[in-house]
């Protein structure tokens, strides 16, 4: 999962965890989510949950590991 919001200064989180994919079973999912300055962990987890849900995945947000990540803009800054 990668957000297209790259308005500096941005906050980025790497995430990973086990989810259930409808009709497929368990799968390991991972990605990166970014948000504007002040983007908190709770908001990031809600966004990840919404992204997973839109793709037919379920899981417990408490089981998603969320780690600070280095964010670079498309310009490389």
C-alpha positions, -999 to 999 in steps of 0.1 A, spaced: 0 0 0 14 33 -10 -3 66 -5 -1 92 -33 0 120 -7 36 133 -9 31 169 3 63 176 23 68 174 51 53 139 51 53 111 77 58 76 65 51 42 81 61 7 69 36 -19 79 32 -57 78 9 -84 92 -12 -114 85 -46 -108 70 -74 -131 57 -82 -127 20 -118 -135 11 -119 -168 -7 -82 -174 -4 -73 -178 33 -44 -162 52 -17 -141 36 11 -119 47 6 -83 36 30 -53 38 34 -19 25 41 18 32 16 45 40 23 83 40 5 113 53 10 149 60 29 163 90 11 152 122 -1 119 106 -5 98 137 -2 60 141 -39 56 148 -48 74 116 -23 53 97 -38 21 110 -73 33 101 -61 41 66 -44 7 63 -76 -10 75 -97 8 50 -73 -1 22 -73 -37 31 -111 -38 34 -115 -23 -1 -94 -52 -14 -115 -79 4 -91 -85 33 -99 -87 69 -77 -88 100 -71 -73 134 -55 -38 132 -38 -47 166 -19 -74 146 -5 -49 121 31 -39 129 36 -3 121 72 11 120 86 46 111 98 46 75 120 70 55 99 89 30 112 104 -2 92 125 -26 90 117 -63 117 144 -67 140 125 -44 141 151 -17 
